[in-house]
Amino acid sequence: MKQIPTSLLTLVAGVLIALVSFWVGQNHPLLPEQASEQAALVDNFFNVTIAIATALFIVVQGAILLFAIRFRRRKGDDTDGHCGGRNPENRANFPPRWGTRGANAGSIGFYA
């Protein structure tokens, strides 16, 4: 049995996500009746926003499900994960700590 090419699977998934998100964006009961001439423009913008949000939701939830299945703990493996370094605790805290310091310095410079 031959394996299906990844590019074809990605294309099919993208088309399905686009179709589902477009359908949800056009067929939701979230808007009231139009009461002005500008309401059609606002409604169309809201429909596009709902379609984009639906597509992002499907992609993120699909990735979470995919990685939860793919990287689940195997039978008999009771060890902790290894993040690769001499001291995993310091390695895990390094990027968030410096990232927040950079963001804080940037915001101080912006508001000063």
C-alpha positions in Angstrom: 0.0 0.0 0.0 1.4 3.4 -1.0 1.4 6.3 1.3 -0.6 9.4 0.4 1.6 12.4 -0.3 1.7 15.0 2.5 1.0 17.8 0.0 -2.2 16.2 -1.2 -3.4 15.6 2.4 -2.6 19.3 3.2 -4.5 20.5 0.2 -7.6 18.4 1.0 -7.5 19.5 4.6 -7.2 23.1 3.6 -10.1 22.9 1.2 -12.3 21.2 3.8 -11.4 23.8 6.4 -12.1 26.6 4.0 -15.5 25.1 3.0 -16.5 24.5 6.6 -15.4 27.9 7.8 -17.1 29.6 4.8 -20.3 27.8 5.5 -20.2 28.6 9.2 -19.5 32.3 8.4 -22.6 32.5 6.2 -25.0 30.4 8.2 -24.8 31.5 11.8 -27.7 32.9 13.8 -25.7 35.6 15.6 -26.9 38.8 13.9 -30.2 40.6 14.4 -32.4 42.0 11.6 -30.8 44.8 9.6 -32.1 48.2 10.7 -30.0 50.5 8.5 -28.3 50.8 5.2 -24.9 50.4 6.8 -25.9 47.1 8.5 -25.2 45.1 5.4 -21.5 46.2 5.4 -21.1 45.5 9.1 -22.8 42.1 8.7 -20.6 41.1 5.8 -17.5 42.1 7.9 -18.8 40.1 10.8 -19.4 37.1 8.6 -15.8 37.2 7.3 -14.5 37.5 10.9 -16.6 34.5 11.9 -15.3 32.5 8.9 -11.6 33.4 9.8 -12.2 32.6 13.5 -13.7 29.2 12.6 -10.8 28.3 10.3 -8.3 29.2 13.0 -10.3 27.3 15.6 -10.3 24.2 13.4 -6.6 24.4 12.7 -5.6 24.9 16.4 -7.9 22.2 17.7 -6.7 19.8 15.0 -3.1 20.5 15.8 -3.8 19.9 19.5 -5.6 16.6 18.7 -2.8 15.5 16.3 0.0 16.1 18.8 -1.9 14.6 21.7 -2.3 11.4 19.7 1.1 11.4 18.1 3.2 12.2 21.2 1.2 10.4 23.8 3.0 8.4 26.5 3.8 4.9 25.4 3.0 1.8 27.5 5.5 1.2 30.2 7.1 4.6 30.0 6.9 6.2 33.4 9.8 8.6 33.0 9.7 12.4 32.8 10.3 14.1 29.5 13.7 15.4 28.7 14.1 18.9 27.2 17.7 18.5 26.2 20.3 20.4 28.3 22.4 20.1 31.4 19.8 21.6 33.7 16.2 21.4 32.3 14.8 23.8 34.9 17.0 26.7 33.9 16.6 25.9 30.2 12.8 25.9 30.4 12.7 29.3 32.2 15.2 31.1 30.0 13.1 32.2 27.0 10.1 33.4 28.9 12.2 35.4 31.3 14.2 37.2 28.6 11.1 37.6 26.4 9.2 39.4 29.2 12.2 41.6 30.0 12.4 42.7 26.3 8.7 43.4 26.2 8.9 45.4 29.4 11.8 47.5 28.1 10.1 48.1 24.8 6.9 49.3 26.5 8.8 51.6 28.9 10.6 53.1 25.9 7.3 53.5 24.0 5.4 55.2 26.9 8.3 57.3 28.2 
